[in-house]
Amino acid sequence: MRILVLGGSRFLGRAFAAEALAAGHDVTVFNRGLSGPDLPGVQAIRGDREDPADLGRLVAEGTAAGPWDAVVDTSGYVPKVVGDGARALAGAAGAYLFVSSVSAFAHFPARSITDGSPLLACEPDATEGEYGPLKAGCERALRAAFPGRVLIHSPGIILGPHENAGRLTWWLSRIARGGDVLAPGEPEREMQLIDARDIARFGLRCLQEGRTEPYLLTGPKGHTTFGGWLAACVEATGAHARLVWAPDELLLERGVPVWSGLPLWSPRREPFAGVWDTDVSNALKAGLECRPIAETVRDTWAWLRDAPSLADDDGRINGHGLPPADEQRILEALRDGGH
Ligand SMILES: NC(=O)c1ccc[n+]([C@@H]2O[C@H](COP(=O)([O-])OP(=O)(O)OC[C@H]3O[C@@H](n4cnc5c(N)ncnc54)[C@H](OP(=O)(O)O)[C@@H]3O)[C@@H](O)[C@H]2O)c1
């Protein structure tokens, strides 16, 4: 296939470009050249997806050898921008795979969601708003611009090498420092995590097979637990670290920010009851394969330990993680039984 990746130089888009190259596809990437180098082997076209002149140049340069079979859009967040871009590309590509999010669904994270669950309200020409509704608006904009030729893939939490959010990367950095490590909730709590490379492989497979059904994409239920995930971090880093589990109530009492304080932790109650309850049975039937979490953790550590530090002075990454002094105070409270 000839594939155009809008983005392609950071995390998920980079994984799409890498997987597509490895599968022998012809890959064009379109970005501003700000987020990092492009992968060797791609045709890189520089430009801003918000600029109509740059989009015109993209189409002219990129289709000199013929139209693309598909656009893969991992960098769309604003309905108006996504809709305008899609209209500019409508005659230049056969299909359009848009990476949306579980956050676009009306009942996430309060309740379980499945493919076809209702989306949040948002107009297809919206220019501002919050992340989740805007993703829903992007989906509507695309369905209008590429009727019948859109693939909407909606991941949950994505991990893997080159992650820029600060989730697995924070946990790995913290655990590598060793000692007693504050762990949230209880080790048996199930999670649904997915590797960026597995999303990319599945997306390419759907494009190749001409599938246009929407898919939620997370690890299957039972794929891992908080305990399994963090134990994999201890093993991968080889750190002398001991996980010390703190109940939800103590973390809430001590003001640990839900979701970002100890990355991916939320208390097991409203409004987070459905956070790890996503039905991905359709994607599994269509061929989604999720590698073991230990492999994702190992490969991410292999990349991270040689990468320039992502952390701020408090050891936090991109607003994720707990400053060491706050962590120590909670560990002491646990040792004293004082909670
Ligand atoms: N992380 C998660 O757990 C999670 C969960 C659910 C869904 N998602 C979705 O998955 C996607 C992941 O994003 P990612 O950061 O990994 O994507 P990415 O495609 O790897 O990175 C963003 C790319 O877009 C380019 N870009 C940004 N602004 C641009 C502009 N105005 N014009 C042209 N290019 C532009 C960047 O390059 P330049 O800066 O050089 O232009 C970069 O190559 C997102 O759509 C997100 O909503 C993520």
The ligand as an SDF file (V2000), in Angstrom:
LIG
                    3D

 48 52  0  0  0  0  0  0  0  0999 V2000
   -1.5410    8.2410   24.5580 N   0  0  0  0  0  0  0  0  0  0  0  0
   -2.6460    7.5590   24.7870 C   0  0  0  0  0  0  0  0  0  0  0  0
   -2.7250    6.7690   25.7400 O   0  0  0  0  0  0  0  0  0  0  0  0
   -3.8260    7.7280   23.8550 C   0  0  0  0  0  0  0  0  0  0  0  0
   -5.0210    7.1080   24.1680 C   0  0  0  0  0  0  0  0  0  0  0  0
   -6.0860    7.1810   23.2620 C   0  0  0  0  0  0  0  0  0  0  0  0
   -5.9280    7.8690   22.0770 C   0  0  0  0  0  0  0  0  0  0  0  0
   -4.7610    8.4860   21.8060 N   0  0  0  0  0  0  0  0  0  0  0  0
   -4.6050    9.1860   20.5180 C   0  0  0  0  0  0  0  0  0  0  0  0
   -3.5000    8.6080   19.8580 O   0  0  0  0  0  0  0  0  0  0  0  0
   -2.7960    9.6260   19.1300 C   0  0  0  0  0  0  0  0  0  0  0  0
   -1.3980    9.6110   19.6690 C   0  0  0  0  0  0  0  0  0  0  0  0
   -0.6910   10.7470   19.3010 O   0  0  0  0  0  0  0  0  0  0  0  0
    0.8880   10.7520   19.1060 P   0  0  0  0  0  0  0  0  0  0  0  0
    1.3920   11.9580   19.7970 O   0  0  0  0  0  0  0  0  0  0  0  0
    1.4410    9.4580   19.4670 O   0  0  0  0  0  0  0  0  0  0  0  0
    0.8940   10.9710   17.5330 O   0  0  0  0  0  0  0  0  0  0  0  0
    2.1170   11.0960   16.5680 P   0  0  0  0  0  0  0  0  0  0  0  0
    1.5170   11.1210   15.2260 O   0  0  0  0  0  0  0  0  0  0  0  0
    3.1290   10.0790   16.8860 O   0  0  0  0  0  0  0  0  0  0  0  0
    2.7000   12.5540   16.9820 O   0  0  0  0  0  0  0  0  0  0  0  0
    2.1280   13.7490   16.6320 C   0  0  0  0  0  0  0  0  0  0  0  0
    2.6200   14.0660   15.2220 C   0  0  0  0  0  0  0  0  0  0  0  0
    1.8700   15.0810   14.6360 O   0  0  0  0  0  0  0  0  0  0  0  0
    2.7300   16.0700   14.0900 C   0  0  0  0  0  0  0  0  0  0  0  0
    2.0130   17.3350   14.1550 N   0  0  0  0  0  0  0  0  0  0  0  0
    1.5320   17.9410   15.2650 C   0  0  0  0  0  0  0  0  0  0  0  0
    0.9220   19.0930   14.9400 N   0  0  0  0  0  0  0  0  0  0  0  0
    1.0010   19.1940   13.5770 C   0  0  0  0  0  0  0  0  0  0  0  0
    0.5560   20.1680   12.6280 C   0  0  0  0  0  0  0  0  0  0  0  0
   -0.1080   21.2680   13.0080 N   0  0  0  0  0  0  0  0  0  0  0  0
    0.8020   19.9390   11.3350 N   0  0  0  0  0  0  0  0  0  0  0  0
    1.4810   18.8480   10.9200 C   0  0  0  0  0  0  0  0  0  0  0  0
    1.9330   17.8990   11.7690 N   0  0  0  0  0  0  0  0  0  0  0  0
    1.6970   18.0700   13.0760 C   0  0  0  0  0  0  0  0  0  0  0  0
    3.9670   15.9960   14.9520 C   0  0  0  0  0  0  0  0  0  0  0  0
    5.1170   16.4480   14.2760 O   0  0  0  0  0  0  0  0  0  0  0  0
    5.5710   17.9990   14.3250 P   0  0  0  0  0  0  0  0  0  0  0  0
    5.3620   18.4860   15.7350 O   0  0  0  0  0  0  0  0  0  0  0  0
    7.0000   17.9340   13.9200 O   0  0  0  0  0  0  0  0  0  0  0  0
    4.7210   18.7170   13.3530 O   0  0  0  0  0  0  0  0  0  0  0  0
    4.0680   14.4890   15.2070 C   0  0  0  0  0  0  0  0  0  0  0  0
    4.7030   13.8320   14.1470 O   0  0  0  0  0  0  0  0  0  0  0  0
   -3.5670   10.8970   19.3220 C   0  0  0  0  0  0  0  0  0  0  0  0
   -4.4840   11.0470   18.2640 O   0  0  0  0  0  0  0  0  0  0  0  0
   -4.3220   10.6590   20.6260 C   0  0  0  0  0  0  0  0  0  0  0  0
   -5.5260   11.4040   20.7050 O   0  0  0  0  0  0  0  0  0  0  0  0
   -3.6980    8.4390   22.6510 C   0  0  0  0  0  0  0  0  0  0  0  0
  1  2  1  0
  2  3  2  0
  2  4  1  0
  4  5  1  0
  4 48  2  0
  5  6  2  0
  6  7  1  0
  7  8  2  0
  8  9  1  0
  8 48  1  0
  9 10  1  0
  9 46  1  0
 10 11  1  0
 11 12  1  0
 11 44  1  0
 12 13  1  0
 13 14  1  0
 14 15  2  0
 14 16  1  0
 14 17  1  0
 17 18  1  0
 18 19  2  0
 18 20  1  0
 18 21  1  0
 21 22  1  0
 22 23  1  0
 23 24  1  0
 23 42  1  0
 24 25  1  0
 25 26  1  0
 25 36  1  0
 26 27  1  0
 26 35  1  0
 27 28  2  0
 28 29  1  0
 29 30  1  0
 29 35  2  0
 30 31  1  0
 30 32  2  0
 32 33  1  0
 33 34  2  0
 34 35  1  0
 36 37  1  0
 36 42  1  0
 37 38  1  0
 38 39  2  0
 38 40  1  0
 38 41  1  0
 42 43  1  0
 44 45  1  0
 44 46  1  0
 46 47  1  0
M  CHG  2   8   1  16  -1
M  END
$$$$
